[in-house]
Amino acid sequence: MTTTVDTSKLETRLFINNEFVNSVAGKTFETVNPATEEVVCSVQEAGPEDVDKAVAAAKAAFEVGSPWRNLNGSDRRDLMLKL
């Protein structure tokens, strides 16, 4: 069975601080379907600067009084599943 994926609808950017962004360095890498060895798409490759931004955003999300910290676990799960 072959499944065709509409790659124009795939999000290939990094998700940092509640938004999709390109990597700072602009580097990408190919994602390959292991069953067919076909390239599915190219996605943004996170580098050290991107990781630093993501870690800073995650720390800020859990500061006292932040909306994310005040959500219960079920609500956080629901938001993550929307991604």
C-alpha positions in Angstrom: 0.0 0.0 0.0 1.4 3.4 -1.0 0.4 6.5 0.7 0.9 9.8 -1.0 1.6 12.8 1.3 0.8 16.3 0.3 4.1 17.9 1.3 2.8 21.4 0.7 0.8 21.0 3.9 3.7 19.8 6.1 5.1 22.3 8.6 8.9 22.1 8.3 9.9 25.1 10.5 11.0 24.9 14.1 8.4 25.6 16.8 9.9 28.0 19.3 8.2 30.3 21.7 4.7 29.5 20.4 5.5 30.2 16.7 7.0 28.4 13.7 10.4 29.9 12.7 13.2 29.1 10.3 16.5 28.1 11.9 19.0 30.9 12.6 21.6 29.4 10.2 19.0 28.5 7.6 20.2 24.9 7.4 17.8 22.1 6.5 17.9 18.3 6.3 15.9 15.8 4.3 13.3 13.5 6.0 13.2 10.1 4.4 10.4 7.6 4.3 12.0 4.5 5.7 9.7 2.1 3.8 10.4 3.6 0.4 13.6 5.5 1.0 11.9 8.5 -0.8 12.6 12.0 0.4 9.4 13.3 2.0 10.5 16.9 2.6 13.3 19.1 3.9 13.0 20.4 7.4 14.7 23.2 9.3 17.8 22.0 11.2 18.1 23.5 14.7 21.6 24.7 15.6 23.0 25.9 19.0 21.4 29.3 18.7 18.0 27.8 18.0 18.3 25.5 21.0 19.3 28.4 23.2 16.2 30.3 22.1 14.0 27.2 22.7 15.4 26.6 26.2 15.0 30.3 27.1 11.3 30.2 25.9 10.7 27.0 27.8 12.1 28.5 31.0 10.0 31.6 30.6 6.9 29.5 30.0 7.3 28.1 33.5 8.0 31.3 35.4 5.6 32.1 38.3 2.4 33.6 37.0 2.9 32.6 33.4 -0.2 31.3 31.6 1.4 28.0 30.7 2.5 27.3 34.3 -1.1 28.0 35.5 -2.6 25.4 33.0 -3.4 22.0 34.4 -1.7 19.0 32.8 -4.8 18.0 30.7 -5.1 21.5 29.2 -1.4 21.5 28.3 -1.8 18.0 26.7 -4.7 19.3 24.6 -2.7 22.2 23.4 0.3 20.1 22.5 -1.9 17.7 20.6 -3.0 20.5 18.4 0.6 20.8 17.1 
